[in-house]
Amino acid sequence: SGEGRFPDPSTCGVFIDCITKENGGYFVTQDNCNGFAYNATSRICSTQLCASRHERSITNEYHPFSQICESQPDRFMCANCKTLVHCVKGQAFVRQCTEDFYCTEKLGFGGAVCY
């Protein structure tokens, strides 16, 4: 299936980033939509909740990066070269890129990815 961001069919809201290694094979990173369903067509976390999330209350803690989600309420974006911000319904979920990975906008991932 190559490089890109793919849904995990076994778990609602979980997606997998596959990044090609220079020597062949892939770096595989699993992440999730914080209780929201992942939409594989638009490559974003949808506003649809996963069933298990209905039972738990959603905390709307304000994150400093939430302001960058105001213009793009549902999107993967870069806050800086090492910080991936994942916007769901205008709420920011932040991931730090590790080691030799940097936040990059990539078409095959539908937005930002630690690459």
Phi and psi in degrees as GROMACS dihedral restraints (atoms count N, CA, C in turn):
[ dihedral_restraints ]
;  ai    aj    ak    al  type     phi  dphi    fc
    3     4     5     6     1    77.8    20    10
    4     5     6     7     1  -162.9    20    10
    6     7     8     9     1   -80.5    20    10
    7     8     9    10     1   147.2    20    10
    9    10    11    12     1   149.0    20    10
   10    11    12    13     1  -171.2    20    10
   12    13    14    15     1  -112.8    20    10
   13    14    15    16     1   122.3    20    10
   15    16    17    18     1  -126.1    20    10
   16    17    18    19     1   147.8    20    10
   18    19    20    21     1   -73.9    20    10
   19    20    21    22     1   150.8    20    10
   21    22    23    24     1   -92.8    20    10
   22    23    24    25     1   108.5    20    10
   24    25    26    27     1   -62.9    20    10
   25    26    27    28     1   -20.3    20    10
   27    28    29    30     1   -84.7    20    10
   28    29    30    31     1   -17.9    20    10
   30    31    32    33     1  -136.0    20    10
   31    32    33    34     1   124.2    20    10
   33    34    35    36     1   -62.3    20    10
   34    35    36    37     1   132.2    20    10
   36    37    38    39     1    84.6    20    10
   37    38    39    40     1    -3.3    20    10
   39    40    41    42     1   -97.3    20    10
   40    41    42    43     1   137.1    20    10
   42    43    44    45     1  -133.1    20    10
   43    44    45    46     1   161.9    20    10
   45    46    47    48     1  -126.6    20    10
   46    47    48    49     1   129.0    20    10
   48    49    50    51     1   -96.9    20    10
   49    50    51    52     1   125.2    20    10
   51    52    53    54     1  -111.9    20    10
   52    53    54    55     1   121.0    20    10
   54    55    56    57     1  -121.3    20    10
   55    56    57    58     1   127.4    20    10
   57    58    59    60     1   -65.7    20    10
   58    59    60    61     1   131.7    20    10
   60    61    62    63     1   -85.9    20    10
   61    62    63    64     1   152.0    20    10
   63    64    65    66     1   -61.4    20    10
   64    65    66    67     1   -35.4    20    10
   66    67    68    69     1   -93.2    20    10
   67    68    69    70     1    17.9    20    10
   69    70    71    72     1    93.4    20    10
   70    71    72    73     1   163.0    20    10
   72    73    74    75     1    79.9    20    10
   73    74    75    76     1  -173.4    20    10
   75    76    77    78     1  -135.9    20    10
   76    77    78    79     1   147.3    20    10
   78    79    80    81     1   -85.0    20    10
   79    80    81    82     1   127.6    20    10
   81    82    83    84     1  -117.9    20    10
   82    83    84    85     1   123.4    20    10
   84    85    86    87     1  -122.8    20    10
   85    86    87    88     1   128.6    20    10
   87    88    89    90     1  -100.9    20    10
   88    89    90    91     1   138.8    20    10
   90    91    92    93     1  -144.3    20    10
   91    92    93    94     1   177.7    20    10
   93    94    95    96     1  -142.9    20    10
   94    95    96    97     1   167.4    20    10
   96    97    98    99     1   -94.5    20    10
   97    98    99   100     1    21.8    20    10
   99   100   101   102     1    53.4    20    10
  100   101   102   103     1    45.2    20    10
  102   103   104   105     1    94.5    20    10
  103   104   105   106     1    -7.9    20    10
  105   106   107   108     1   -98.7    20    10
  106   107   108   109     1   156.2    20    10
  108   109   110   111     1   -77.5    20    10
  109   110   111   112     1   144.2    20    10
  111   112   113   114     1   -89.1    20    10
  112   113   114   115     1   129.3    20    10
  114   115   116   117     1   -99.8    20    10
  115   116   117   118     1   109.7    20    10
  117   118   119   120     1   -70.9    20    10
  118   119   120   121     1   -26.6    20    10
  120   121   122   123     1   -70.2    20    10
  121   122   123   124     1   -51.2    20    10
  123   124   125   126     1   -89.9    20    10
  124   125   126   127     1    -6.1    20    10
  126   127   128   129     1    56.8    20    10
  127   128   129   130     1    42.6    20    10
  129   130   131   132     1  -135.4    20    10
  130   131   132   133     1   167.0    20    10
  132   133   134   135     1   -81.8    20    10
  133   134   135   136     1   121.4    20    10
  135   136   137   138     1   -77.3    20    10
  136   137   138   139     1   172.6    20    10
  138   139   140   141     1   -84.2    20    10
  139   140   141   142     1     0.0    20    10
  141   142   143   144     1   -78.1    20    10
  142   143   144   145     1   131.5    20    10
  144   145   146   147     1   -84.7    20    10
  145   146   147   148     1   145.9    20    10
  147   148   149   150     1   -73.2    20    10
  148   149   150   151     1   148.7    20    10
  150   151   152   153     1   -53.5    20    10
  151   152   153   154     1   -43.9    20    10
  153   154   155   156     1   -63.0    20    10
  154   155   156   157     1   -24.6    20    10
  156   157   158   159     1   -72.7    20    10
  157   158   159   160     1   -25.2    20    10
  159   160   161   162     1   -58.6    20    10
  160   161   162   163     1   -35.4    20    10
  162   163   164   165     1   -72.9    20    10
  163   164   165   166     1   -30.5    20    10
  165   166   167   168     1   -95.7    20    10
  166   167   168   169     1   150.7    20    10
  168   169   170   171     1   -81.5    20    10
  169   170   171   172     1   143.5    20    10
  171   172   173   174     1   -90.5    20    10
  172   173   174   175     1   124.1    20    10
  174   175   176   177     1   -86.4    20    10
  175   176   177   178     1   127.3    20    10
  177   178   179   180     1  -101.3    20    10
  178   179   180   181     1    64.1    20    10
  180   181   182   183     1   -75.0    20    10
  181   182   183   184     1   136.1    20    10
  183   184   185   186     1   -81.9    20    10
  184   185   186   187     1   126.3    20    10
  186   187   188   189     1  -105.8    20    10
  187   188   189   190     1   142.7    20    10
  189   190   191   192     1   -51.3    20    10
  190   191   192   193     1   -30.7    20    10
  192   193   194   195     1   -82.3    20    10
  193   194   195   196     1    -5.0    20    10
  195   196   197   198     1   -59.3    20    10
  196   197   198   199     1   -26.2    20    10
  198   199   200   201     1   -63.7    20    10
  199   200   201   202     1   -32.0    20    10
  201   202   203   204     1   -75.7    20    10
  202   203   204   205     1   -11.6    20    10
  204   205   206   207     1   -86.8    20    10
  205   206   207   208     1    -9.4    20    10
  207   208   209   210     1   -63.4    20    10
  208   209   210   211     1   -40.5    20    10
  210   211   212   213     1   -79.8    20    10
  211   212   213   214     1   -26.3    20    10
  213   214   215   216     1  -130.0    20    10
  214   215   216   217     1    81.1    20    10
  216   217   218   219     1   -63.4    20    10
  217   218   219   220     1   -27.0    20    10
  219   220   221   222     1  -130.1    20    10
  220   221   222   223     1    91.5    20    10
  222   223   224   225     1  -165.7    20    10
  223   224   225   226     1   156.9    20    10
  225   226   227   228     1   -96.4    20    10
  226   227   228   229     1   123.6    20    10
  228   229   230   231     1  -136.6    20    10
  229   230   231   232     1   162.9    20    10
  231   232   233   234     1   -99.4    20    10
  232   233   234   235     1   127.3    20    10
  234   235   236   237     1   -84.0    20    10
  235   236   237   238     1   -38.4    20    10
  237   238   239   240     1  -155.9    20    10
  238   239   240   241     1  -171.6    20    10
  240   241   242   243     1   -68.0    20    10
  241   242   243   244     1   -17.7    20    10
  243   244   245   246     1  -117.0    20    10
  244   245   246   247     1     1.4    20    10
  246   247   248   249     1  -120.4    20    10
  247   248   249   250     1   119.1    20    10
  249   250   251   252     1   -96.7    20    10
  250   251   252   253     1   126.4    20    10
  252   253   254   255     1  -111.8    20    10
  253   254   255   256     1   128.2    20    10
  255   256   257   258     1  -111.6    20    10
  256   257   258   259     1   108.2    20    10
  258   259   260   261     1   -91.8    20    10
  259   260   261   262     1   125.6    20    10
  261   262   263   264     1  -129.0    20    10
  262   263   264   265     1   118.9    20    10
  264   265   266   267     1    52.8    20    10
  265   266   267   268     1    36.4    20    10
  267   268   269   270     1    79.3    20    10
  268   269   270   271     1     2.6    20    10
  270   271   272   273     1  -100.4    20    10
  271   272   273   274     1   137.0    20    10
  273   274   275   276     1   -94.1    20    10
  274   275   276   277     1   130.5    20    10
  276   277   278   279     1  -117.6    20    10
  277   278   279   280     1   125.8    20    10
  279   280   281   282     1  -108.0    20    10
  280   281   282   283     1   136.9    20    10
  282   283   284   285     1  -127.1    20    10
  283   284   285   286     1   137.3    20    10
  285   286   287   288     1   -94.7    20    10
  286   287   288   289     1   133.5    20    10
  288   289   290   291     1   -75.8    20    10
  289   290   291   292     1   137.2    20    10
  291   292   293   294     1   -94.9    20    10
  292   293   294   295     1   161.7    20    10
  294   295   296   297     1    39.1    20    10
  295   296   297   298     1  -115.4    20    10
  297   298   299   300     1   -91.1    20    10
  298   299   300   301     1    15.8    20    10
  300   301   302   303     1   -97.5    20    10
  301   302   303   304     1   142.8    20    10
  303   304   305   306     1  -132.0    20    10
  304   305   306   307     1   148.8    20    10
  306   307   308   309     1   -70.2    20    10
  307   308   309   310     1   124.8    20    10
  309   310   311   312     1  -140.2    20    10
  310   311   312   313     1   140.9    20    10
  312   313   314   315     1   -79.4    20    10
  313   314   315   316     1   123.8    20    10
  315   316   317   318     1  -132.1    20    10
  316   317   318   319     1   127.4    20    10
  318   319   320   321     1   -58.3    20    10
  319   320   321   322     1   -43.1    20    10
  321   322   323   324     1   -64.1    20    10
  322   323   324   325     1   -13.5    20    10
  324   325   326   327     1  -107.4    20    10
  325   326   327   328     1    -1.1    20    10
  327   328   329   330     1    69.0    20    10
  328   329   330   331     1    25.0    20    10
  330   331   332   333     1   147.9    20    10
  331   332   333   334     1  -150.1    20    10
  333   334   335   336     1   -76.4    20    10
  334   335   336   337     1   151.2    20    10
  336   337   338   339     1  -152.9    20    10
  337   338   339   340     1   149.4    20    10
  339   340   341   342     1   -78.1    20    10
  340   341   342   343     1   113.8    20    10
